[in-house]
Amino acid sequence: QVFPSQDPLDRADFNAVEYINALFPTEQSLANIDEVVNKIRLKIRRLDDSIRTVVRGQTNVGQDGRQALEEAQKAIQQLFGKIKDIKDKAEKSEQMVKEITRDIKQLDHAKRHLTTSITTLNHLHMLAGGVDSLEAMTRRRQYGEVANLLQGVVNVLEHFNKYMGIPQIRQLSERVKAAQNELGQQILADFEEAFPSQGTKRTGGPSNVLRDACLVANVLDPRIKQEIIKKFIKQHLSEYLVLFQENQDVAWLDKIDRRYAWIKRQLVDYEEKYGRMFPTEWCMTERIAVEFCHVTRAELSKIMRTRAKEIEVKLLLFAIQRTTNFEGLLAKRFSGCTLADGTVKKPEVPPPSTNPFLEDETGAETDEIVIEKSDTDKPKKPKVPDNPFHGIVSKCFEPHLYVYIESQDKNLGELIDRFVADFKAQGPPKPNVDEGGAVLPSCADLFVYYKKCMVQCSQLSTGEPMIALTTIFQKYLREYAWKILSGNLPKTTSSSGGLTITSLLKEKEGSEVAKFTLEELCLICSILSTAEYCLATTQQLEEKLKEKVDASLMDRINLTGEMDTFSIVISNSIQLLVQDLDAACDPALTAMSKMQWQNVEHVGDQSPYVTSVILHIKQNVPIIRDNLASTRKYFTQFCIKFANSFIPKFINHLFKCKPISMVGAEQLLLDTHSLKMVLLDLPSIGSQVVRKAPASYTKIVVKGMTRAEMILKVVMAPHEPPVVFVDNYIKLLADCSTDTFQKILDMKGLKRSEQSSMLDLFRLRLPAPPPGGDSTGSLSLSAPTPEQESSRIRKLEKLIKKRL
């Protein structure tokens, strides 16, 4: 469809039958069929006429197109001719302009060459006159005029670099070089005369001649300037080398102050006498100080190697302290710009100024606890000091810092011994329920001492000595953990030489275990809190040491082993608390298993053994909870471990109650429910503030005690018919173990003949093993029960005990 149309004949889905039916809807409408046919014929004729007109009109289109194309080609040819004419005229115009300006261009070149010649001649005149004047002034030692003239002559000579092939120019250049060499030798001779190497300095101040000579040296070869500086500093420090010779009494470390006092006086004397002689940009004061530092470092290294056996800790620290103070003073007075100069050796530290040790020294004198959060948030890193003079002298002490490390080793050993003695003398901390389990004060003292050592050592060195100090720290963290913490945990057996997992988990079957006293419980909680504090602080100590030490040595600092040691102490403490409460409940569970449950006639209140268990829980748990108030997560661990230990033991004793009557089973079910409620409330028992027990703990209690209830419900169920009883057992307990089913039958008091038929039926009714699974036995189908886990643990403990 090309144009929009309302005619049905133009529709794409035209249907002739529908169209005819629309024209003649009824039989009566067929009467005017002739009229309709005539209209359609008329329409066909009109359509034919339109088509014919269009076809005829298209016959002339090709002829008109060809005519238009020919006209366009003619127009293009005319345009091309006009462009060619314009191009020819432009070329003629360019040639005409060149002919007109040829003479002007020659004049321009002549002017440029003439200007260059005049300038060069002026420079040549200046150079020749300057060379003559320079030679004359050099002979007369008129250095003030020479300084300005020489710079001008050198600048003018640069313009003649391309004319060096001309003999006269080359001769002038050689005269300038000769004058420079003569000036250099003459100035050096003047300085040697004024400041002889073998002798004393002139008493009078410097002459103006030498001051002007320094200005000339600035223009001469840099080696002349360096030679002047080197000779002057060497002559200036010659007295120092004599006064502080190795065999002199003042050369030893105890009189190191005198070295620094001497250089201070010398610098003041230099400023007064020679300050104006040398240009400011030479930084002569700083150069003298830096050279003094290098000489002092070499001299101290030599004398300390010779007299190494005489070095004591106090003497070494005194010398280092005075030296670092002097380096800080240099940083305040000088910028350190000469440290990168070729005349002195640059120490291995980055530039700018200020002394970081002044801040660290004040920090070291405070008695705050070691590594606080504020310290870690804003670390100070002496390993990248702002003081450019850091270590310029004090590096010489680093090879002898082993004396300091050995001293700290000895001091820390004495400190640990004092902690042990104090604990024996003062006894365990007094129980104070209001304040919770107190952290032992000795651990805070230990870490405060660690901080002082760390800050002090970082000022002395951030290299290998820091690694050695870290090793000492590790040694005494372990000693503290075993001697102070583990060593003071109450022992469960007199035969155990120390606290081990075996001794903690060992069951005392058939023997009464003495309960811990209130003081012992508080001591265990206090040791647990202290171990937790040490664990957290050791982690921060490791971060702080890594901040202080050189970046290349950072990977060698690792206190993970010490953190694991404190974690073991925490685990042992929790296990002791669990074992104590668990052992206290054992007699009650034994009493439960020895009761005659088949003779129980009626169900009453909870049994006496339940009351006994609840009593022990109410005695112990509030004390432990209050003493672990500051470490709630470890109290939660205690609750979870106790539940994991008590519930399997309760189920094991439940299996020992046999035979059981229906009423007895109902009484046991009531007792089990009472214990379940008490265990669910265990974390907040005896507390005025009721907290919801952690979900992980609640899940363990519900799962374990529900199993105990299911066991009793199976016991209460009638064993007739056997199929219903077996199916009920599998449904309630979901336990495919033949041993467990055997124990249920024993609790019901069935005869052996009845039990054997029941067991055969049980094996037949077991669910089929999964495809591809082990079909050799039914035991592999179920997860291990709590009592099986407990039995495995006991076997493992016995095996470990035999190996030990």
C-alpha positions in Angstrom: 0.0 0.0 0.0 1.6 3.2 -1.2 -1.0 5.8 -0.2 -3.5 5.5 2.6 -6.9 4.4 1.4 -10.3 3.6 2.9 -11.3 1.4 0.0 -11.9 -2.2 1.0 -10.3 -3.3 -2.3 -7.0 -1.8 -1.3 -6.7 -3.8 2.0 -3.9 -6.4 2.2 -6.3 -9.0 3.6 -9.0 -8.4 0.9 -11.6 -11.3 0.8 -13.8 -11.4 -2.3 -16.5 -13.5 -0.7 -16.8 -11.2 2.3 -16.8 -8.1 0.0 -19.7 -9.5 -2.2 -21.7 -10.5 1.0 -21.2 -6.9 2.2 -22.6 -5.5 -1.1 -25.5 -8.0 -1.1 -26.5 -8.8 2.5 -30.0 -10.0 1.6 -31.8 -11.5 -1.3 -33.8 -8.4 -1.8 -30.5 -6.4 -2.4 -29.8 -8.5 -5.5 -32.4 -6.5 -7.3 -29.8 -3.7 -8.0 -27.0 -6.0 -9.1 -26.8 -4.3 -12.5 -26.2 -1.0 -10.9 -23.3 -2.3 -8.8 -21.7 -4.0 -11.8 -21.8 -0.8 -13.8 -20.1 1.1 -11.0 -17.3 -1.4 -10.8 -16.8 -1.3 -14.6 -16.6 2.5 -14.4 -14.0 2.2 -11.7 -12.0 -0.2 -13.8 -12.0 2.1 -16.8 -10.8 5.0 -14.6 -8.1 2.9 -13.2 -6.9 1.9 -16.6 -6.8 5.5 -17.7 -4.7 6.5 -14.7 -2.2 3.7 -15.4 -1.9 4.6 -19.0 -1.2 8.3 -18.2 1.5 7.3 -15.7 3.2 4.9 -18.2 3.2 7.5 -20.9 4.6 10.2 -18.6 7.6 7.9 -17.7 8.8 7.6 -21.4 10.2 11.2 -21.4 12.1 10.9 -18.0 15.2 9.2 -19.5 15.6 11.8 -22.2 15.3 14.7 -19.7 18.0 13.1 -17.5 20.5 12.7 -20.3 20.0 16.3 -21.3 20.7 17.5 -17.7 23.9 15.4 -17.5 25.2 16.9 -20.7 24.6 20.4 -19.3 26.4 19.6 -16.1 29.5 18.3 -18.0 29.7 21.5 -20.0 29.5 23.6 -16.8 32.4 21.6 -15.3 34.6 22.1 -18.4 34.0 25.9 -18.2 34.9 25.9 -14.4 38.1 24.0 -15.0 39.2 26.5 -17.7 38.6 29.5 -15.4 40.6 27.8 -12.5 43.6 27.2 -14.9 43.5 30.8 -15.9 43.6 31.9 -12.3 46.6 29.6 -11.6 48.6 30.9 -14.5 48.0 34.5 -13.4 49.1 33.6 -9.8 52.4 32.1 -11.0 53.1 35.2 -13.0 52.3 37.4 -10.0 54.7 35.4 -7.8 57.5 35.6 -10.3 57.0 39.4 -10.5 57.1 39.7 -6.7 60.4 37.7 -6.5 62.0 40.0 -9.1 60.9 43.1 -7.2 62.2 41.8 -3.8 65.4 40.2 -4.9 67.5 43.2 -4.1 65.7 43.8 -0.8 66.6 40.2 0.3 70.2 40.7 -0.4 70.2 43.8 1.7 68.6 41.9 4.6 71.3 39.2 4.5 74.0 41.9 4.4 72.5 43.7 7.4 72.3 40.4 9.4 76.0 39.5 8.6 77.1 43.0 9.4 75.4 43.0 12.8 76.9 39.6 13.7 80.4 40.8 12.7 80.1 44.0 14.8 78.8 42.0 17.8 81.6 39.5 17.4 84.2 42.2 17.1 82.9 43.8 20.3 83.1 40.5 22.1 86.6 39.9 20.8 87.6 43.4 22.0 86.1 42.7 25.4 87.7 39.2 25.5 91.2 40.5 24.6 91.0 43.4 27.1 89.5 41.2 29.8 92.3 38.6 29.4 94.9 41.3 29.7 93.2 42.8 32.8 92.7 39.3 34.3 96.4 38.5 34.0 97.4 41.8 35.5 95.0 41.6 38.4 96.0 38.0 39.1 99.6 39.1 39.5 98.5 41.9 41.9 96.1 39.6 43.8 93.2 41.9 43.2 90.7 39.1 43.9 87.7 41.4 44.4 87.9 42.7 40.8 89.0 39.4 39.5 85.8 37.7 40.7 83.5 39.9 38.7 85.9 40.1 35.6 86.5 36.4 35.5 82.8 35.5 35.3 82.3 38.1 32.4 85.4 36.7 30.5 84.1 33.2 30.8 80.6 34.2 29.6 82.1 36.1 26.6 84.4 33.2 25.8 81.3 30.9 25.4 80.3 33.0 22.3 83.6 32.0 20.6 83.2 28.2 21.0 82.3 27.9 17.2 85.4 29.9 16.3 88.0 27.8 18.1 89.5 26.8 14.7 90.8 30.4 14.4 94.4 30.5 15.9 93.9 33.9 17.6 90.7 32.8 19.3 92.2 29.5 20.4 95.2 31.5 21.8 92.9 33.7 23.9 91.0 30.7 25.2 94.3 29.0 26.3 95.3 32.3 28.1 92.0 32.3 30.0 92.5 28.7 31.0 96.0 29.4 32.1 94.8 32.4 34.1 92.2 30.2 35.8 94.8 27.6 36.7 97.2 30.2 38.0 94.4 31.8 40.1 93.5 28.3 41.5 97.1 27.6 42.5 97.6 31.1 43.8 94.5 31.0 46.0 95.4 27.6 47.4 98.9 28.9 48.2 97.3 31.9 50.0 95.1 29.7 52.1 98.0 27.4 52.9 100.0 30.4 54.0 97.1 31.8 56.1 96.2 28.4 57.6 99.3 26.2 57.5 98.6 22.5 57.8 101.4 22.0 60.3 100.9 24.8 62.8 98.4 27.0 64.5 95.9 29.3 63.0 96.6 33.0 62.7 95.5 34.9 65.8 94.0 37.7 63.7 90.8 37.5 61.8 90.6 36.6 58.1 91.8 39.1 55.5 89.6 40.7 52.9 92.0 39.1 50.3 90.9 35.6 51.4 87.2 36.6 51.4 87.5 37.8 47.8 89.5 34.7 46.9 86.5 32.6 48.0 84.3 34.5 45.6 86.9 33.8 42.8 86.9 30.1 43.8 83.1 30.0 43.2 83.8 30.8 39.5 86.8 28.4 39.1 86.8 24.7 38.8 84.7 23.1 41.7 87.7 21.1 42.7 89.4 24.3 43.9 86.5 25.1 46.2 86.4 21.5 47.5 90.1 21.6 48.2 89.8 24.9 50.1 87.0 23.5 52.2 88.8 20.2 52.8 92.0 21.9 53.9 90.3 24.5 56.1 88.1 21.8 57.9 91.1 19.5 58.3 93.2 22.3 59.8 90.2 23.4 62.0 89.8 19.9 63.4 93.5 19.0 63.8 93.4 20.1 67.5 90.4 17.8 68.1 92.4 14.7 66.9 95.2 15.6 69.2 93.1 16.3 72.3 90.9 13.2 71.9 93.5 10.7 70.9 92.8 7.0 71.7 95.3 7.0 74.5 93.8 10.1 76.2 91.6 9.8 79.3 89.0 12.1 77.8 88.6 9.9 74.7 86.6 7.2 76.6 82.7 7.1 76.6 82.3 8.4 80.1 83.6 11.8 78.9 81.9 11.9 75.6 80.2 15.1 76.6 83.6 16.9 76.3 83.7 16.0 72.6 80.4 17.7 71.9 81.2 20.7 74.2 84.5 21.1 72.2 82.8 21.3 68.8 80.2 23.7 70.1 83.0 26.0 71.2 84.7 25.6 67.9 81.6 26.4 65.9 81.0 29.6 68.0 84.7 30.5 67.5 84.4 29.9 63.8 81.3 32.1 63.5 83.0 35.0 65.2 86.4 34.8 63.3 85.7 33.3 60.0 81.9 33.5 59.5 82.2 36.3 56.9 85.2 35.0 55.1 83.4 32.1 53.3 80.2 32.7 51.2 77.0 31.8 53.0 76.0 29.2 50.3 79.2 27.2 51.3 77.5 26.2 54.6 80.9 26.0 56.2 79.5 25.7 59.8 77.4 22.7 58.9 80.3 21.2 56.9 82.6 21.5 60.0 79.9 19.9 62.2 79.3 17.0 59.7 83.1 16.3 59.3 83.4 16.3 63.1 80.6 13.7 63.2 82.3 11.4 60.7 85.7 11.8 62.5 84.0 11.1 65.9 82.2 8.1 64.6 85.4 6.6 63.3 87.3 7.4 66.5 84.6 6.0 68.8 84.4 2.8 66.7 88.1 2.3 66.9 88.3 2.9 70.7 85.2 0.7 71.4 86.7 -2.2 69.4 89.9 -1.9 71.4 88.2 -1.6 74.8 85.1 -3.7 74.1 85.3 -5.6 77.5 85.1 -2.3 79.4 81.7 -1.3 77.9 78.9 -1.5 80.5 75.2 -1.0 79.9 74.9 2.2 81.8 78.0 3.7 80.2 76.8 2.6 76.7 73.3 4.1 77.3 74.8 7.3 78.7 77.0 7.7 75.5 74.1 6.9 73.2 71.8 9.3 75.0 74.3 12.2 74.8 75.0 11.4 71.1 71.4 11.4 70.1 70.8 14.6 72.0 73.7 16.1 70.0 72.3 14.8 66.7 69.0 16.4 67.7 70.8 19.7 68.3 72.4 19.5 64.9 68.9 18.9 63.3 67.6 22.1 65.0 70.6 24.2 63.9 71.3 22.9 60.4 69.2 21.8 57.4 71.3 18.9 56.4 71.9 20.2 52.8 75.6 19.3 52.8 74.8 15.6 53.6 74.1 15.0 49.9 77.3 16.8 48.8 80.1 14.9 47.3 82.5 16.0 50.0 80.8 14.0 52.8 79.3 10.6 53.1 75.5 10.6 53.3 74.1 8.6 56.1 71.4 6.0 55.3 68.4 8.2 56.3 66.1 10.4 54.4 66.2 14.2 54.8 64.3 17.0 56.5 64.6 18.1 60.1 63.3 17.8 63.8 64.4 15.1 66.3 61.8 12.3 66.8 63.7 11.0 69.8 62.8 13.9 72.0 59.1 12.9 71.6 59.9 9.2 72.2 62.0 10.0 75.2 59.2 11.8 76.9 56.9 8.9 75.9 59.3 6.4 77.4 59.2 8.2 80.8 55.5 7.9 81.2 54.1 5.0 83.2 51.1 4.3 80.9 50.3 0.8 79.8 52.2 -0.3 76.8 50.4 -0.5 73.6 47.2 1.3 73.7 44.7 1.9 70.8 45.7 5.5 70.6 49.3 4.5 70.0 48.3 2.2 67.1 46.0 4.8 65.6 48.8 7.4 65.5 52.0 5.4 65.0 55.3 7.2 65.5 58.0 5.5 63.3 61.5 6.2 64.3 62.6 3.9 61.5 61.9 6.7 59.1 63.2 9.6 61.2 62.8 13.3 60.2 66.2 14.1 61.6 68.7 14.0 58.7 71.6 13.7 61.2 70.1 10.6 62.9 72.8 7.9 63.2 75.6 10.1 61.8 77.5 9.4 65.0 75.3 7.0 66.9 75.6 4.2 64.3 79.0 3.4 65.7 77.2 2.0 68.9 75.1 -0.5 67.0 77.7 -3.3 66.9 78.0 -3.1 70.7 74.2 -3.1 71.5 74.5 -6.8 72.3 75.6 -5.6 75.8 72.2 -3.8 76.1 70.3 -6.8 74.9 72.1 -9.1 77.3 71.3 -6.6 80.1 67.6 -6.6 79.2 67.6 -10.4 79.2 69.0 -10.5 82.7 66.7 -7.7 83.9 63.6 -9.5 82.5 64.7 -12.8 84.1 65.0 -11.1 87.5 61.6 -9.5 86.9 59.9 -12.8 86.2 61.6 -14.3 89.3 60.3 -11.3 91.4 56.8 -11.9 90.0 57.0 -15.6 91.1 58.3 -14.6 94.5 55.6 -12.0 95.0 52.9 -14.4 94.1 54.2 -16.9 96.6 54.5 -14.3 99.3 51.2 -12.5 98.7 49.2 -15.6 97.7 46.3 -15.7 95.2 44.2 -12.5 94.7 41.4 -12.1 97.2 38.0 -13.0 95.8 36.1 -9.9 95.0 32.8 -10.7 93.2 31.9 -7.1 92.8 34.9 -6.2 90.7 35.0 -9.5 88.7 38.1 -11.5 88.0 41.0 -9.1 88.5 43.9 -9.2 86.0 47.2 -9.9 87.8 49.1 -6.7 88.3 52.4 -8.3 87.3 51.3 -8.6 83.6 50.8 -4.8 83.4 54.2 -4.3 85.0 55.7 -6.7 82.4 54.3 -4.8 79.4 55.2 -1.4 80.8 58.8 -2.6 81.0 58.5 -4.0 77.5 57.4 -0.6 76.2 60.3 1.2 77.8 62.7 -1.4 76.3 61.1 -1.1 72.9 61.2 2.7 72.8 64.7 2.8 74.1 66.0 0.2 71.7 64.3 1.9 68.7 66.2 5.1 69.6 69.5 3.1 69.6 68.8 1.0 66.5 65.9 -0.2 64.3 68.0 -3.0 62.8 69.2 -6.4 64.0 69.2 -5.3 67.7 65.4 -4.8 67.5 65.1 -8.4 66.2 67.3 -9.6 69.1 65.1 -7.7 71.6 62.0 -9.3 70.1 63.5 -12.7 70.7 64.0 -11.8 74.3 60.4 -10.5 74.5 59.2 -13.9 73.1 61.3 -15.8 75.7 59.8 -14.0 78.7 56.2 -14.0 77.4 56.4 -17.8 77.3 58.1 -17.8 80.8 55.3 -15.6 82.1 52.7 -17.8 80.6 54.1 -21.0 82.1 55.6 -19.8 85.4 53.1 -17.2 86.5 49.9 -18.3 84.8 50.0 -22.1 84.2 52.3 -22.6 87.1 49.7 -21.2 89.6 46.7 -22.9 88.3 45.3 -25.3 91.0 46.5 -28.9 90.3 43.9 -31.6 90.0 46.3 -34.5 90.9 49.4 -34.5 93.1 51.2 -36.8 90.6 51.0 -34.5 87.6 54.2 -32.6 87.2 52.4 -29.8 85.3 49.2 -28.8 83.7 48.5 -31.1 80.6 45.5 -31.9 78.6 45.7 -35.5 79.8 45.5 -34.4 83.5 42.7 -32.0 82.8 40.5 -34.5 81.0 41.3 -37.6 83.1 38.3 -39.0 84.8 38.6 -40.1 88.4 36.4 -43.2 88.2 35.5 -44.6 91.6 37.1 -41.8 93.6 35.9 -38.6 95.0 37.4 -35.5 93.5 37.8 -32.6 95.9 36.0 -29.4 94.7 37.9 -26.2 94.3 37.5 -23.6 97.0 36.1 -20.2 96.3 39.6 -18.7 96.4 40.8 -21.4 93.8 37.9 -20.6 91.5 38.6 -16.9 91.7 42.3 -17.6 91.0 41.5 -19.7 87.9 39.2 -16.9 86.6 41.9 -14.3 87.4 44.5 -16.3 85.5 42.1 -16.7 82.6 41.4 -12.9 82.5 45.2 -12.2 82.7 45.9 -14.6 79.8 43.2 -12.9 77.7 44.7 -9.5 78.5 48.2 -10.8 77.6 46.9 -12.3 74.3 45.4 -9.0 73.2 48.3 -6.9 74.3 50.8 -9.3 72.7 49.1 -8.9 69.4 49.4 -5.1 69.7 53.0 -5.5 70.8 53.7 -7.3 67.5 52.1 -4.5 65.5 54.1 -1.9 67.4 57.4 -3.8 66.9 56.7 -4.0 63.2 56.2 -0.2 63.1 59.5 0.4 64.9 61.8 -2.0 63.0 63.3 -1.5 59.5 60.9 -2.4 56.7 63.3 -5.1 55.4 63.2 -6.9 58.8 59.5 -6.7 59.4 58.7 -10.2 58.3 61.1 -11.6 61.0 58.8 -10.3 63.8 56.2 -13.0 64.6 54.6 -13.5 68.0 52.0 -16.0 66.9 53.6 -18.8 69.0 53.4 -16.7 72.2 49.7 -15.8 71.4 49.0 -19.5 71.0 50.6 -20.1 74.4 48.2 -17.7 76.1 45.3 -19.3 74.2 46.4 -22.7 75.6 46.4 -21.2 79.2 42.9 -19.8 78.5 41.7 -23.2 77.2 43.3 -25.0 80.2 41.6 -22.6 82.7 38.2 -23.2 81.1 38.7 -26.9 81.1 39.7 -26.8 84.8 36.4 -25.0 85.7 34.4 -27.4 83.6 36.1 -30.5 85.1 35.5 -29.1 88.7 31.8 -28.6 88.2 31.5 -31.9 86.2 33.3 -33.9 89.0 31.0 -32.3 91.6 28.0 -33.6 89.8 29.4 -37.1 89.4 28.2 -38.4 92.9 24.6 -37.3 92.1 24.7 -39.1 88.8 26.1 -42.2 90.4 23.3 -42.1 93.0 20.8 -41.9 90.1 22.1 -45.0 88.4 22.1 -47.0 91.7 18.4 -46.2 92.5 15.9 -49.1 92.3 13.7 -47.6 89.5 11.6 -50.6 89.1 10.3 -50.1 92.7 9.1 -46.5 92.3 5.4 -46.5 93.0 4.4 -42.9 92.3 5.7 -39.8 90.5 6.6 -37.0 92.9 8.7 -33.8 92.8 12.2 -33.9 91.3 14.5 -36.5 92.8 17.3 -35.7 95.4 20.1 -36.3 92.8 18.6 -33.5 90.6 18.5 -31.2 93.6 22.1 -32.0 94.3 23.2 -31.3 90.7 21.3 -28.0 90.7 22.9 -27.1 94.0 26.4 -27.6 92.7 25.5 -25.5 89.6 24.1 -22.7 91.7 27.2 -22.7 93.8 29.8 -22.6 91.0 28.3 -20.9 88.0 27.5 -17.4 89.6 31.1 -17.2 91.0 32.5 -18.0 87.6 30.2 -15.7 85.8 30.9 -12.7 88.1 34.6 -13.3 87.9 34.5 -13.5 84.1 32.3 -10.5 83.7 35.0 -8.7 81.6 35.4 -11.7 79.3 31.8 -12.8 78.4 32.9 -14.9 75.4 35.0 -17.2 77.6 32.1 -17.6 80.1 30.0 -18.7 77.1 32.8 -21.2 76.1 32.7 -22.5 79.7 28.9 -23.1 79.5 29.2 -24.8 76.1 32.0 -27.1 77.2 30.2 -28.0 80.4 27.0 -28.9 78.4 29.1 -31.0 76.0 30.7 -32.8 78.9 27.7 -33.2 81.3 24.9 -34.2 78.9 26.7 -37.3 77.4 27.7 -38.3 80.9 24.1 -38.0 82.1 22.9 -40.1 79.2 25.5 -42.8 80.0 24.3 -42.9 83.6 20.7 -43.0 82.3 21.5 -46.3 80.4 22.8 -47.7 83.7 19.3 -47.3 85.3 17.9 -50.8 84.7 15.4 -52.2 84.9 12.9 -49.3 84.9 9.2 -49.5 85.6 6.6 -47.3 83.9 6.4 -45.1 86.9 10.1 -45.0 87.3 10.5 -43.9 83.6 7.9 -41.1 84.2 9.9 -39.9 87.3 13.2 -40.0 85.3 11.4 -38.0 82.5 10.4 -35.4 85.0 13.9 -35.2 86.4 15.4 -34.9 82.9 13.0 -32.1 82.1 14.0 -30.3 85.3 17.7 -30.7 84.4 17.0 -29.4 80.9 15.3 -26.2 82.3 18.2 -25.6 84.7 20.8 -26.1 81.9 19.0 -23.8 79.6 19.0 -21.1 82.3 22.7 -21.9 83.2 24.3 -18.7 81.8 22.1 -16.4 84.0 21.4 -18.7 86.9 21.4 -16.9 90.2 21.7 -13.5 88.5 19.4 -10.6 89.0 19.8 -9.5 85.4 18.3 -12.2 83.2 20.0 -12.5 79.9 19.0 -14.7 77.0 21.4 -17.6 76.6 23.5 -17.7 73.4 21.9 -19.5 70.6 24.9 -21.9 70.1 24.6 -23.0 73.7 20.8 -23.4 73.7 21.1 -25.6 70.6 23.5 -28.0 72.3 21.4 -28.3 75.4 18.1 -28.8 73.5 19.6 -31.4 71.2 21.3 -33.4 74.0 18.5 -33.3 76.6 15.8 -34.0 74.0 17.7 -37.2 73.1 17.6 -38.2 76.8 13.8 -37.5 76.9 13.3 -39.6 73.7 15.2 -42.5 75.3 12.9 -42.4 78.3 9.8 -42.1 76.0 10.9 -45.2 74.1 11.4 -47.1 77.4 7.9 -46.1 78.5 6.4 -47.4 75.3 4.9 -51.0 75.4 7.1 -53.6 73.7 4.1 -55.4 72.3 3.6 -55.6 69.4 7.4 -55.7 68.7 7.1 -54.2 65.2 5.4 -51.0 66.5 8.0 -50.7 69.3 10.9 -51.0 66.9 9.4 -48.5 64.4 8.7 -46.1 67.3 12.3 -46.4 68.4 13.7 -45.7 64.9 11.3 -42.8 64.6 12.0 -41.2 68.0 15.8 -41.7 68.2 16.8 -42.0 64.6 19.7 -44.1 65.9 20.7 -47.1 63.9 23.2 -48.4 66.5 22.5 -51.9 67.7 24.3 -51.2 71.0 21.9 -48.3 71.8 18.9 -50.5 71.1 20.4 -53.2 73.3 20.7 -50.7 76.2 17.0 -49.7 75.7 16.0 -53.3 76.0 18.1 -53.7 79.1 16.4 -50.7 80.7 13.0 -52.2 79.9 14.1 -55.4 81.7 13.3 -57.8 78.9 14.5 -61.3 79.0 17.4 -62.4 76.7 15.1 -64.5 74.5 12.8 -61.6 74.0 15.8 -59.3 73.4 17.3 -61.6 70.7 14.0 -61.6 68.7 13.7 -57.9 69.1 17.3 -57.4 67.8 16.6 -59.5 64.8 13.4 -57.5 64.0 15.4 -54.3 64.6 18.0 -55.3 62.0 15.3 -56.1 59.5 13.4 -52.8 60.1 16.5 -50.7 59.7 16.3 -48.3 56.7 18.2 -49.3 53.6 21.7 -47.8 53.3 22.1 -45.1 50.6 23.2 -46.2 47.1 26.9 -46.7 46.9 27.3 -46.6 50.6 28.9 -49.2 52.9 26.4 -52.1 53.3 28.6 -54.2 55.6 26.8 -52.9 58.8 24.2 -50.6 60.1 26.5 -48.8 62.5 28.0 -46.7 59.6 24.6 -45.2 58.7 24.3 -42.9 61.7 26.3 -40.1 63.0 28.2 -40.9 66.3 26.1 -40.3 69.4 27.3 -38.1 72.3 28.1 -41.2 74.4 30.1 -42.7 71.5 32.0 -39.4 71.2 32.6 -39.4 75.0 33.9 -43.0 74.8 36.2 -42.1 71.9 37.6 -39.2 73.9 38.3 -41.4 76.9 40.1 -44.0 74.8 42.1 -41.2 73.2 43.0 -39.8 76.6 44.2 -43.2 77.9 46.3 -43.6 74.8 47.9 -40.2 75.2 48.6 -40.9 78.9 50.3 -44.2 78.0 52.5 -42.5 75.4 53.4 -39.7 77.8 
